[in-house]
């Protein structure tokens, strides 16, 4: 189990919390640009790295079924999380328990393949994609908590739990041998989840489904980074 992987996954959430405390973002547009960047990066690594490697290892029809299962799982998770994964939140004095549970389960599932025996470039592609996505999600979640008049101590505790979920998934994937037997299926489910998140971010982060010049540039940068950094 790679210690650096655990540190990066945990730190990505903590970095989001620190960002909120220092800059106190008020403009949803800036957060949406961060999410747009992560969505473009996630989509690119899925198409250029994760999917080709998956089908090279297991070129069977059932893999496509598991990708679809992952896509549907994310639809269900977003029903409970209310779309926080792609920047949706509404100011409220009540934090639905389902929101945090959904996000934690989502993070746990994403971490499991990283505990398996992946090729180095596939491992890194998935790791960087998750890290770049978790930071803006943590920013949105922390902002959501604070605007809901939650005590900071409780907000920190809940974000700490969220930060632990992906490393816990890595630990589960590394320790439980039964999971390695279904490594390709688990990766397919995670890819389905990431495909749903990335495409939803790219289309729902626009005003009236129209892309501004700034968002187009952000998408291009995220895509190019995925192409040339791995």
Steps between C-alpha positions, in 0.01 A plus 500: 500500500646832386529747788526795260164401348336509843656837582390659171143375531469623857678829435279589202200538732701684766630739232142579402414584861807722536409676175156587638646627828759720330314636197140464623363455146164664444476482122363168381644573156858460623419167662323390182816573301697274734238230453503551121877451497471180705213375281703547182798327657288208625335448162834510320671247727200266472509508119877510452632283784249309711266364235770385252690320774184340639390359164855388421499294822144373466352540150162349585146629471440473875746783565270737318217384723700586814581846358127551455441377856745761627320768300169398656650480850613861467150606396369340819773656715427845359134458588609492865796741477288763321769552237777638721750300290451749219448818697131502594403604848223705653533709814316328783512470875474121475774276360340183361680196637456338158725764342806407705428126484473513123823693461682265737382191312598665174852573632534149643417337165745724314785401728462120472672456160802699622567225754515237225777397265468771237768596251684810614367739235142376557539539876636852461231603251222388733671647807553844347147504363351425842725753675415779254131426541495466878650841569215704341243259647650564845480875433132471407426275798679724751325807358170312524564420866597855593210661316272261687617660826671180615757529776851495357605220732226277363577604142866409548404163647268414209761608243756288686273196463454578131879532457548152651265322260719479189807382697274245670396378154867464406562304820204269427620439144846415628409280796201300380619245246146429379482853358807439282315212334249751369748780430388554140133508599566746782705722270218491244250613764730785607547605137123509459475722808773732372345521153167606649664759728723649230232531234250642748753758618581609146138551400351624827779748573380712208233768496211381288727224364709766322875492539674829581845570361650464849346156549612386155858599586467325838381180330784514247759546777357209700500277193853593395627438851356148488658439160851623573549432871458120493 
